[in-house]
Amino acid sequence: MKLFVGLGNPGAKYAGHRHNIGYLAVERIAADTGFGPWKSKFQGQFSEGRLGDQRVILLKPETFMNLSGQSVSAAIQFFKIAAEDVTVFHDELDLEPGKLRLKAGGGHAGHNGLRSLHDHIGANYNRVRIGIGHPGHKDRVAAYVLHDFAKADHDWIDDLLAGISKGAAELAAGDTQKFMNGLSGSSKPAARKPKPEKPSEMAIPEPQDSRSQLQKLLDKFR
C-alpha cells in the first residue's frame, strides 16, 4: 500500500494559492483515475483507489501547512504504512514554474509542511517537488506562496497536473524513470513573461465617446 500526500491549506480562500499545488496534484489523480469519494479522517480528507496493481491512499491534510505531519502520521499509523511508502507532492521555490523533480529523503529546505513531516515521521519519505519559481527575495516568499497563481500560469499547471495523473501508476510502482520520461513528453515549460513595450511602441488608444445614446440622438438632429 502507498500513501500519496498533497500539501496545502484547506478552504476556498487558499484553493488557488501556489502553496496548494500539492492539493491540486492529488485531486487531479483522484478525478482522472476513478478513486472513491473524499472522506474526512486523519485531520484531513482522504480517498482510496488503485493505481496499477497498487492500492493507494490519497491524503489532503487539513491541519494547515505548518502541522501537516500530524495528519500524515495519523494516516500511516492507521494503515500501517512505512515512511518509505509515502510520497508527498509539494510546491518548490527553487525550481522554475512547470519544472518537476523527485527526491527520496533529505532535508526539508525550510518548507514548513516538510518540516512538520520530518518532526512526525522522519525524513525517509519521497517527494514530488513541483516548481513554482521564486519571487526574487526571501522577504517576499510568504506573500508569494500565499497568493493565487497568475492567469498566465494556468496552461502549464493543467498540462503538468495531467502528466502527473497519467504517470501516477508508474510512480506508485516505484518506476520513477518511466514516470519522469512520460512527464517530460507531456508537460510544457511555463511561458516567459513578455518584455514591457517601449513608449514609442505602445499603441495609442482610440478616444472614447462618453455621450449617452439619448445625447447622441439629440446631437444628430442639431
C-alpha positions, -999 to +999 in steps of 0.1 A: +000+000+000+011+035-008+002+069+006+002+099-017+000+132+002-008+166-013+003+195+008-018+227+010-041+248+032-079+240+035-107+263+025-118+282-006-096+312+005-065+292-003-076+270-031-058+288-059-026+296-040+008+285-051+012+267-018-017+245-027-002+228-058+002+196-038-036+195-032-042+201-069-020+172-078-037+145-057-071+160-066-063+155-103-051+119-097-084+111-079-105+127-106-087+110-135-083+075-121-116+067-106-108+069-069-135+068-043-151+099-028-132+121-004-139+113+032-130+132+064-105+114+087-069+118+100-074+156+104-078+158+066-095+144+036-086+110+021-096+089-009-089+053-017-083+036-051-058+016-072-030+027-094-019-003-115-016-032-090-010-009-060-036+001-035-031+038-029-045+063-003-046+099-013-045+124+016-050+161+019-041+173+054-064+199+067-043+210+097-029+239+077+006+236+062+026+240+093+010+210+110+008+186+081+028+160+098+000+154+124-024+143+096+002+121+078+013+105+110-023+095+119-028+080+084+003+059+083-003+046+118-039+036+109-029+019+076+004+006+089+024+023+061+061+028+063+076+062+057+094+049+026+059+042+010+048+078+015+051+102-015+045+139-008+035+164-035+045+200-026+054+234-040+091+241-046+105+276-047+139+265-060+125+252-093+112+272-122+074+272-127+064+240-146+096+220-136+093+189-115+119+168-096+117+137-075+136+133-043+139+105-017+147+115+019+169+145+027+163+178+044+132+200+044+149+231+030+128+254+052+095+242+038+071+244+067+050+214+056+080+192+051+094+204+084+063+192+101+066+158+083+102+154+095+091+160+130+063+134+129+075+106+106+112+113+100+129+122+067+127+089+048+097+097+026+096+105-011+089+140-025+075+152-058+088+188-059+067+209-082+083+242-092+065+275-086+095+298-090+109+323-065+098+359-061+134+371-060+138+380-023+132+360+008+111+388+023+085+383-004+082+345-001+053+343+023+032+367+002+042+349-030+033+314-019+000+325-002-012+341-034-031+328-064-013+316-095-013+342-123-037+335-152-007+330-174+003+300-153-030+281-158-020+264-191+013+249-177-004+239-144-031+220-162-006+203-185+017+194-156-011+180-135-024+159-164+011+145-168+014+137-130-020+119-131-011+100-163+021+087-147+008+081-112+007+043-116+044+043-125+051+065-095+032+041-072+051+011-086+084+029-079+093+032-116+104+068-112+124+069-145+093+059-165+072+085-146+097+113-154+101+102-190+063+103-195+061+137-178+088+153-199+069+142-230+036+157-220+045+189-200+052+223-214+075+249-199+060+279-183+056+308-207+081+336-205+068+370-194+067+394-223+091+424-221+073+457-215+068+478-246+088+509-251+068+541-251+072+546-288+059+511-294+028+514-273-005+516-291-023+549-287-059+542-275-088+554-296-107+583-280-139+570-262-173+586-269-188+591-235-221+605-247-253+586-238-275+572-265-300+599-259-274+626-262-261+611-295-296+612-309-302+648-299-268+659-314-277+641-347-306+664-353-289+697-343 
